[in-house]
Amino acid sequence: MRIGADEIILWLRKNNIATTIANDKLGKTIRKIIENNGGSFMRPSLASQWGNDKNVDKFKLPKTSAQYEIDFSRLPDLYEQLKEIK
């Protein structure tokens, strides 16, 4: 499954997780967690495509993000670990 760090950051922000962590630091943490779950870095940052620019500021969303590939079956573990980011 392909997933962008921007999608993960949106999920974190909407669930009030890691709201005080800067996107660049959060991105590094996300990469480490994904790689620890067997995922791999796919390509450098791509432009994020948010439907509502107001949400970019509201949720402090990134304008670009790294892209990853991870086995679908690892998503529950991935998201459990993401919930622990402080």
C-alpha positions in Angstrom: 0.0 0.0 0.0 1.2 3.5 -0.8 0.8 6.2 1.8 2.1 9.7 2.2 3.4 11.3 5.4 0.8 14.0 4.7 -2.0 11.5 5.1 -0.6 10.4 8.4 0.0 13.9 9.6 -3.7 14.8 8.8 -4.8 11.7 10.8 -2.6 12.7 13.7 -3.7 16.3 13.7 -7.5 15.4 13.4 -7.1 13.1 16.4 -5.2 15.7 18.5 -2.0 13.7 18.4 1.5 15.4 18.0 -0.1 18.8 17.5 2.9 20.6 18.9 5.5 18.8 16.8 6.8 20.6 13.7 6.1 18.8 10.5 9.7 18.2 9.6 10.4 16.5 12.9 7.2 14.6 12.7 8.1 13.4 9.2 11.3 11.9 10.5 9.5 10.2 13.3 6.9 8.8 10.8 9.7 7.5 8.5 11.3 5.7 11.4 8.0 4.1 12.5 7.1 3.1 8.9 10.6 1.5 8.3 10.4 -0.3 11.7 7.2 -1.8 10.4 8.7 -3.1 7.2 7.8 -0.2 5.1 10.1 1.6 2.7 10.7 5.1 1.4 9.4 5.4 -2.2 10.3 8.8 -3.4 11.2 12.3 -2.3 8.5 14.8 -1.3 5.5 15.3 -3.5 3.1 18.2 -3.3 0.2 17.5 -1.0 -3.3 17.9 -2.5 -5.6 19.4 0.1 -9.1 20.2 -0.9 -9.4 23.1 1.4 -6.5 25.4 2.0 -8.1 26.5 5.3 -7.3 23.1 6.7 -3.6 23.5 6.0 -3.5 26.2 8.6 -6.1 24.8 10.9 -4.3 21.4 11.2 -0.8 22.7 10.4 -0.6 20.4 7.4 2.5 20.1 5.2 2.5 21.4 1.7 4.7 18.5 0.6 5.4 15.0 2.0 7.5 11.9 1.6 5.8 8.8 0.1 6.1 5.3 1.5 5.1 1.8 0.7 4.0 -0.6 3.5 2.2 -3.9 3.6 -1.5 -3.4 4.3 -1.4 -6.0 7.1 1.0 -3.8 9.0 -1.3 -0.8 9.2 -2.9 -1.6 12.6 0.6 -1.9 14.2 1.7 1.3 12.4 -1.3 3.3 13.7 -1.0 2.0 17.2 2.6 3.2 17.3 1.7 6.5 15.7 -0.8 7.1 18.5 2.1 7.1 20.9 4.0 10.0 19.3 4.4 12.8 21.9 
